[in-house]
Structure formats: C-alpha cells, structure tokens
Amino acid sequence: MAASSLFILDLKGKPLISRTYKGDVGPGEIENFMGVLLQREEEGTLTPVLSHGHVHFLWIKHANLYLVATTKKNGNASLVFSFLYKVVEVFCEYFKELEEESVRDNFVIVYELLDELMDFGFPQTTDSKILQEYITQEGNRLERGGGRVPSTVTNAVSWRSEGIRYKKNEVFIDVVEAVNLLVSASGSVVLSEVLGTIRLKVFLSGMPELRLGLNDRVLFELTGRGKNKSVELEDVKFHQCVRLSRFDNDRTIAFIPPDGDFELMSYRLHTQVKPLILIESIIEKFSHSRLEILVKAKGQFKKQSVANAVEIAVPVPSDADSPKVKTTAGSARYVPERNVLLWSIKSLPGGKEHLMRAHFGLPSVEKEEEEGRPPIAVRFEIPYFTVSGIQVRYMKIIEKSGYQALPWVRYITQSGDYQIRTS
Amino acid sequence: MTDSKYFTTTKKGEIFELKAELNSDKKEKKKEAVKKVIASMTVGKDVSALFPDVVNCMQTDNLELKKLVYLYLMNYAKSQPDMAIMAVNTFVKDCEDPNPLIRALAVRTMGCIRVDKITEYLCEPLRKCLKDEDPYVRKTAAVCVAKLHDINAQLVEDQGFLDTLKDLISDSNPMVVANAVAALSEIAESHPSSNLLDLNPQSINKLLTALNECTEWGQIFILDCLANYMPKDDREAQSICERVTPRLSHANSAVVLSAVKVLMKFMEMLSKDLDYYGTLLKKLAPPLVTLLSAEPELQYVALRNINLIVQKRWILKHEMKVFFVKYNDPIYVKLEKLDIMIRLASQANIAQVLAELKEYATEVDVDFVRKAVRAIGRCAIKVEQSAERCVSTLLDLIQTKVNYVVQEAIVVIKDIFRKYPNKYESVIATLCENLDSLDEPEARAAMIWIVGEYAERIDNADELLESFLEGFHDESTQVQLQLLTAIVKLFLKKPTETQELVQQVLSLATQDSDNPDLRDRGYIYWRLLSTDPVAAKEVVLAEKPLISEETDLIEPTLLDELICYIGTLASVYHKPPSAFVEGSRGVVHKSLPPRTGSSESAESPDTAPSGGPAADQPSVIPTQGDLLGDLLNLDLGPPVSGPPMATSAVQMGAVDLLGDSLMGGSGGSFTPAPSTTAPTNVGAPLGSGLGDLFDLTGGVGTLSGSYVAPKTVWLPAMKAKGLEISGTFSRQVGSISMDLVLTNKALQVMSDFAIQFNRNSFGLAPAAPLQVHAPLAPNQSVEITLPLNTVGSVMKMEPLNNLQVAVKNNIDVFYFSTLYPLHILFVEDGKMERQMFLATWKDIPNENETQFQIKDCSLNADAVSSKLQGSNIFTIAKRNVEGQDMLYQSLKLTNGIWVLAELRIQPSNPSFTLSLKCRAPEVSQYIYQAYETILKN
C-alpha cells in the first residue's frame, strides 16, 4: 500500500540505517538509488519519484541525508511523502537536529521509532508527543506487569495524554499571516496571496474542550450578522484535533487541544492587496565595467504600524566586486556567498520611504556561463497587524474541573515568498 | 554518551569477543553487546554467526534489549531458518505477557519473520491477540494478519483469520478499524478475486463514522478503501460525498488527495443538473490550490494529479495565477506548473499566460526555457485569438539568438504554420536567417519542412536545401526523410531549376543509405515522379489535415482509470498500475462508475469557452451506452465530431501512393534512373529493387477497393512498453480489414499476441484471431491484415466511429482507441433503385437533412462519381441544372442504414455542397467525413 522499506542515506547514497517493512523489495535494491538519481539529475529530469526496474524510490532530502521509501506496488505517493516529512519532524523533536551525526548517535532509538512509526508499510503513531511517552531516550526499563500503553496511542483523542496539570492555565494564540507576493519587473503585481496560520501554545490542565470564535464571513452570514468586519477565509485547513464535520456543519471550531505548541489551523486569502512594502529598483549593468543599483523601499501600510527587521536582498552577479553603498536608513552589506546585497532596516514605519544606492565593479573579462535573474527578495515582520483583518472574537475553555483559563492573542504579519522580479 | 561508540569496535576476533560478552552474566554488559551487534548489522557486517547467542538474550524483562533482539531476529531469521525455531517459544510467551506493549511487540515482530516453518506456531498467539482487550494489541494483530497472508495465504484462510479481520471493521476503536481496513485492502489487492471487501451500506457507514475519529493515516486507509466501493445509486453516492467533503479541510495533503479521489469518483454518478454537483465541484478547487503550499515533493504529486483532474473536470480555470512559476521552485515543479498553465489557458487569461511564458523563456535553465518556448507555441495552437501575439513573441525570442531558444521556436512555428496555413508565412525570412545555427535534428527537420513547404516563396530555397545535402549521411533519419520530401516538393514547384538536386537526393536516399524507410520513400518518389508527375503533385503537395489542438491529452479510458488512482504512483507516472507493477497483469482495471440519474453519457464541460480545453475535451466512454438500434428512433443530441485522425507529413507511408495509379499512364517526361542502375550492393533480394516494387504494386493496383488511409501510429511505443502499433482500415471486395504494423521497440522478444475490440457502434469485431507467426524480435516489424466482421456486440460510442482496442502480448495488455473511417462500412449492394430513391428521399423528414461543404476539390462530376464508386458510394442519377452538376447518390451501411446524398458541383467553384438524408441523422457527420477523405485522396 505505501512503503516496503525505509532508508536513511548519507549524501553519497550509503545507507546509515534502514528498516524493511515488507519482504518484496530486496535490501540490495537501494544501491541503485544514487545512480538513478545522478543520471536523472544529469538529464535534467530529476523528480521526487524515481524507479529502477520494478522498484520505485520516493525520496526527500533533509540536511545531509536522503530519506528514501521504496515500493514495488502502486503505492500511495502522497501518503509516503507526507509520512517522510512526518518522520523528519519526529526525529527533529527527538534529536533537535536530524543529520548524519544525530542518526549515528541515536541508532538504537531510531530503530525503535521506525518500528513504531510504520508497520508493514502502514504509518501508525506519528505524534512525537505521544511517542515520547513510551519511547524515551534513556532506554525504557519497564517492569513486567507494570507497563502500560499510553491510552492516547489508541484513543479517539490520540494527541493528548490524560492527567496533565498546570498551576496556571493559559493559552497563547498567535495569528500569523504570511504574504506571498510576486511582482513583475515592470512593477505590476503578478500574484498576491495571504497564507494565515493560527498557532496555539496550550498550558491547560486535564481534558479541556476549546472553542475558537473568528470573524469568519460564512459564520456571520449563517448567523445573520452581516458582512461587517468579517473576513472570507478560503480553504481552511485544520489540525486533526478539530472536529471537521462540525466545522462543515455550522463553522464551529471545536477541539481538545494537544499539549504545548501546535498549529491549529491555516487558511488562504486571495484578496489582491497592494504590496505592504513597495520596492522599486533600477539595476543598470554596464558590461565589463560596473553595476549601478538604486532601490527604493516604501512602507504601504497605516502610519501607526511599523515593519520590523526588514531585509531586502538585491541580487548581484557573482563576479561583481568592490561594493560601494549608501543608504538613507539602515545598513547594507554585500554577501558574496549568496550573491546578494543585503539591505537591513530595523524598523520601517508605515508611509515612510528609504533609498539605497550601490555601485559594484565588474571584471573586464566576462565569464562564460550565463546566470539567472534572481528576484529581489524581501523579508519583514509587522506586529499587531493582519492583512486580512481576521480577529479572534473569543476562545472558550471548558474543563470539567471548572478552572478559569486566560487566552492571550497576538497578531503578526510576515513576509512569505515576497519577490520582485528584476529585468 | 552517544550510541556512536558501538560502531568503533573493529579489532580482530570481534565476533569471538561479542560472543563472550553476549553470554555474560551481567545484564548491562549483555545489553551493550547486543547494541554492538546491531551496530555491526547496521553498517552491513555479517553477524549472523551470533544467532544462537543473541536469541539467548531474548528472555529479558528489559524492553529496550528485547526490541534489539527482535530487530536482530527480523534481519537474520531468514538466513538461519532452523535456528529461528528457537525463538518461537519466547514469542508465544511474550504474546501472553501482562504488558500490552510487549504483547504487541511480539505479534508485530513475529509477522516480520518470514520463515515458513515458524508461521504455523504463530497462529494461536495471533488468534489471541486479535481478541486482546487492549486496542493497541488488536490494531497490531490486524496488520499481522496481512503479514502472515503475504507469507502463507492458504494458512491464513484455513485458520479463519480473514473473518476475524472483517469483524474488526466493527471494532469500537477507530485505530483498530483503520488498520483492519488497511490489512484487508492489502490482501484484497493481491487477491482481486477474493471478494474480501464486500462493502455494503452498513459497513460503509461504520467506516464513515471511524473516519471522523482515527488518525490522519487511518483516514487515508479508509478513504482509499471507500474509493473502491460502488454506491448502488446516486443518492448513496451523494450521501458518501457529503460525509467525505469535510476531509478536504485536513492539514495533511495525503488525506486531502485521497478525499479528492473519492469525490471525483463518486461525482461521476451524480447528475450534473443537481445543485449539489455544482457545489461539490466548487469545493474541490480551493483544497487543490492549497496543496501548492506544501513541501515541493507533495506539490509535485499534487500537480501531476491536478493535471489529470483538469482534463476530467473543467475546474481551476480562474486559478491560473497559482500555477505561475516561482524562481525558487524546484525544476520538476516548474515543468509541471507549465503543463497545467497550458491546459488552463483560454482566451480570457491568455495575455497573462503569455507574459509569464515570455518571462520564463528568458531564464537560464535550459530545460525550463525550452519547455516555456514550446508552451508559447501550444498556446498559439490552442487559443486562435492569441496566435498572432504568440508568433510575435516567438520572433522576439528568435532575435535573442540564444541557440536553443531559436531551435525550439522554429520547431513550434512549424506547427503554427500547420495549424494556420497562409497566415504567418511572412516570418519565413527571419527563420531562414537562423538556418546555420540549427544543430538539433528536430529543429533542422522543422526548418527543412518549412523550406520545402513554402519553396515557391523562398527565392533561394534550392540553395538552402542544397546546403543540407552535403552532409546528408551524417544527418539523423528524421532530417534525411524531411530533406528528401522537401526537395521533391521543391522540384514539383520549380521543376526547371532543381532537376539536378532532386536526382542527387534520390540517389543518396536509394543507393547510399542503409535505412529501409529512407530507401523506400526514395524509391516511391522516384517511381512516382518518373511515371506520372501530375499524380505526384497531387500526392506530394496534397493539402495536409489540420493538426489537433491538444495533442497530449490523456486517452479517455486511461484518464478514467487514472482518476481512480489519484494520489498513487499511477497518477504520478500517468500510467496504469499494470504498466509498472510486476505481476499485476491479471488485475482488473479500475474504471469510473457509470453515471446514473441523468441520461447523458458523456461529461461535457460546464461551460465551454471557445478555445478552452473544454471545446474538444474527450468524452467519457459510456459504459451503459444505448444500442445503435436506438439511433433510429431515439432523439439524441447532435453528434460531436471527433478529433481528426492524426496524419502527419512525415508518415506519408507507401500505402496511399501504391493505392493510387502508380502503374497508370507513363506520361512523365522525367526518368531519372532506369531500373538497370538500381543498387546492387545490398544483395540478391534487393538486386532488382525497382522491379520488385513493380511487381508488388502491380498486385495491389489491380485490386478494386475503397480508399485506404495511410497508416498512423495508434499506440506509441512509449505507452506500451515498447510495442508500437500503427494501422489503418481498408475494405476490399466486400471484406473489411484492419491493416496493422506491429513494431517491437523494446529490448526483449514479444510473443503471444492477441487482440480484442470493445463493443462499438457498428459491431466491428475481429473475424479471426491475431496471427503473428513468429515471436517479434527487438527492432522487428510485422505487417498483419486482420479480417473484420460486423457481427460483434453493439454499443453506441462517442464519437460514433470510435473503436477501443486491447492488444495483449507476453508483456502486458495495452489499450488504445482509434477512429475508423465510415466508408469501410459502405456495402457493395448500396445502389438504390431510382424510384425507390425518390420515394425514400421524400419520405425522410426534412429535419433529417444535413448540409456540408466540401472545399477545394477540383475534380469534375464524372471523376467524382467514379472515385466515389470505388468506395461503394453509387451515383444513381446525374442532372445538369443551370450549369451545375447535381449527383444523386446512395450508400448502405453494414447494419442496413441507408444514406441518400445530393452532391452539387459548380464548374467554376471548387466547393461542393453535399446534402445528406438519412433516418439516423447521427451518422451524417461521419458520412461527410468519409466523402471528404475519399474525394481528397
């Protein structure tokens, strides 16, 4: 159905650790993986699904590792990739970082986890918080008869353990909106979308039942509250704790949260917004002599707000040299290893406009290979502000012990894929 | 302290040392030793010699140690089957352990020990675990049944485990239900006939309830299982859809795709008039768009699937922008996005798309740029209104002089010329400027085709073509064939100046080449030119059929099958599982459920904007189609015209030439080479090359038969594991046949050929089995004439002349569909009595009359008459009314349907008017096509 075996390989394709889940793919088959990968890369036809004979390899790369699942059947490819990313997530939670060294250092626990994560090619328990309850770093010494399977493993609520206690019951809600923007070289907006996420940090005792109220337009229409100050959320996605059928029925977001940090939901908006930070650039290349760059950045949001940690990365050719830069605010430095000129502005208030001028030398002999035209990439954060105008109207917390709990809400807008093409 | 220390013992006598440590009394030392063993195993050292010592450590209360020993067992039990028996006792004991974690561990591990001898000992413990009080153990035991089945299916069936597994579908715990479903699906997949998953509305209801409660993976197992269910009617389909739809909001992309699969499949059963159908269609698009924010590998899978979905349902048309390529997308995502952009391109968004494509075409990644340039060409062909802008964009790109951009641009411009003749030829001059920079065969061939096709407008066409001739033998076959044809075209257009050139190319092709295709084509031209230049002109310079807009659409039956496999490898490869999964040959192909609740049998897009993919979206194969008999009394909608049969200039095969009057008059003034100078270097059989040709054609030429189209490729080798099938249909002295050429382009020998037809509109069926006498060696071709009859079962197809064929060989079964020309069904006794004709003409109501224009036909009435008669269209009367000739004709189809025709020919006008009357007006369209084909060839 899904995977026959799972391999963790180093960059050369040598297996560090592997687990066979089904008998149909021979252990030697993995030796073909690297060859196929390199060949396809050479041909420019590299894809995440490769095959050799009747064996199919589905792979991802993480740090200096390849994670490869194999199958001989018509496996569910999307399930396998989702699973591989889940494996990465679990290992990262266990070892902080997943790379060659941490796999070697923890091979016993890696084996244990691989045994628990998947059985006969079917993904099983992949929630690292639950796994940590019965697969621990210290080598679990369970006395006979004293052992117990955390009931969470098989409960309908498979993401939260029972018996959690906090002195102070609190929930922190982060509403984060990432703006993806693509502007053409001529300055017109090609694509603009907002990807919102609501992240929760939950410090609550017991088995609390939570309900989140948003100014969701569909809900407002359902309840006859009109369209005022509501937002239209496109394609909402939920953490598995949320009762999807309930949301589908009456737009109620009801759930028993996992403990600690998790992403409750995400949504997408397609409303065309004007670029929050407007970038205008003139990049003039005088072949064999110099490169002149002029960049203007303007905050196009309301005056009370401030964009923090603004970083504007302007691409420069890899053979540029001797940079000279002037800015009206912030500082700019040349980062040759990324081939960019990085202009950082600590804070850019709404309505303000700043300039950067730069001059580079270019060698008189031009290099052979052509370079791409990378876009200008912008990063920023605007606290206390959302593009969509989404609001948390309430968070109801009900637990049978009847404690009082406080929700805290924070709004922030960030850059996502924020790019301006250069000519 | 980390585990890496275990990897470092590399002293001599390591195994010996480990042995000692494993047998140590100290628990801690034992555990350390086992870890060292596992470490050695991990780096690939053979530590199987330690088997008995490691197994001795199995009886421990330390869970970690136990897991390590189990791990060791799983790896080495197969190589030490006799010793593996030693472990059985411990397994049996562990399955009774009070700790459920240990019980589950034992049952999980023993399923992974693939040793036949052991399996029977494991049945009792497994039986207990399947009824364990702890759901963790039950869910593990459920999977163990699938494992055991994989090792010894008979044992599992005999022990009744399958029934226990089925009972687990009703378990109170959703995780257990999910694993039971997964295990059953897995078993059912390898035993398609077992009827294990006989799902019924009750069990479906249980699954849908568990769906809301189990983990994300469990949801996928259940959804994938649901997708195999066939609801009994549209109401049940709708109610399942309603309960599956909330899954579209799941954060896991795989859950979303599996839900999309269920919805896409069951939607097929819903009537499109239903409000719910529209609502559902709208709900599908946003989740698909959101998948594009996932990790790149998941994006890739999603894009491959979206590519299928948009061919099936006309959605996402307003979401073009999300498919725009981002600079940092991996190349495989970029290429897939480009594909979808073209699929969604329509008049409404073409400006945006073109601006993007132009941007991409100036990037630096060669593969991406090439595809972007091709995409511009495809837009031009797809959206007529944009053709002009596309051409000017391509010209801009040619000006960049970037070598590979220029070459790609020329290749696509050739196609644009084919699609819009006599419109953009003014750019030829610009193209010619770049002649020297072309070094890729495809681009060279395209350029040569252009020069030959438009030779009369290019002053120095002869010089240009001559320049290619110098290195003739170094060119690829593609270029050689094009060059040969182009020079012959040039000669026919400018005979006076180019006689030498044409002689040169003919002798290069026939005498100095080892390539049979090239030689054959050379001979045919040679003979044709030397016998009848007028006929040669008609043949070589014949008007080419228009190329179709979407050449890369997936064949509808395959598309339907792939829709059933959304999210799986099949949907990524765009191939049915049988094409890449070993031993799946006998597996039943999945297909979409038949539509109920509405009479329509074909999915046509909701809105069909002109030029959109909808306009010629292939229709779904009706599985419950009406019988043809119904044609006569059922008032069906107007027939949809099928895509024209793909014929290309390159495939100008021998058949049409030979069928024509090759042996006819010898009025040719051009005799380049008498047969005595024919090549003798190839050995005896070819020694009399031209003479042979004579004999052959003599034979064919005397047979009376209707027009036979040149063979076209029906099944490309790519889609059929190396088997290429091309063919055509013919009718000769009352018998229909399918003329096939099977070519083995694979590396292995092919044998055991068989052929079967799906039910079709006229009951066409093979009259004899497919006879391929010897196995087909690699690179070998065989020509077969398969006699057909019309007594097969009948089902109305869309288009009417669609024929679905399955061909089997020792490798696999392949499917393709093709359109047959209707004139092969015109019977010999189709001449109606005059009186009868008049009466029938009056009798058929006027609304059954259809009029068509046959353009650009320069034949006179008598020539038309005799030409048509060759194909069993009989002229009953001829009248001259006010200077125009009126021909009254009749024909009869194999199933007895009469068609009456009136053909109006004006001497000064090359356009004929054809009026057809028939009691089954559905066929008129195809009769007209047959007229066209016969008259123009």
Interface residues (C-beta under 8 A of the other chain):
Chain A: M1 P15 L16 I17 T20 Y21 K22 G23 G44 T45 L46 T47 P48 V49 S51 H54 H56 L58 W59 I60 T71 K72 K73 N74 G75 N76 A77 S78 L79 F81 S82 F83 L84 Y85 E101 R104 D105 N106 F107 V108 I109 Y111 E112 D115 D119 F120 G121 F122 P123 Q124 T125 T126 D127 Y134 G139 N140 R141 L142 E143 R144 G145 G146 G147 R148 V149 V153 T154 A156 S158 L182 S184 A185 V190 L191 E193 L195 E234 D235 V236 K237 F238 H239 Q240 R243 L244 S245 F247 D248 E263 M265 S266 R268 E370 E371 G372 R373 P374 P375 D417 Q419 R421
Chain B: T2 D3 S4 Y6 F7 K35 I38 A39 T42 G44 D61 N62 L63 E64 K67 L68 L71 M74 D97 P98 N99 P100 L101 I102 A104 R108 G111 C112 R114 D134 P135 Y136 K139 T140 V143 A146 K147 D150 I151 N173 P174 M175 V176 N179 A182 A183 S185 E186 E189 N212 E213 C214 T215 E216 W217 I220 F221 D224 R243 T245 P246 R247 L248 S249 H250 A251 N252 S253 A254 L257 S258 P286 P287 V289 T290 S293 E295 P296 E297 L298 Y300 V301 A302 K321 V322 F324 K326 Y327 N328 I331 Y332 A355 E356 E359 T362 E363 V364 D365 V366 D367 Y565 G567 T568 L569 A570 S571 V572 Y573 P577 F580 V581 E582 S584
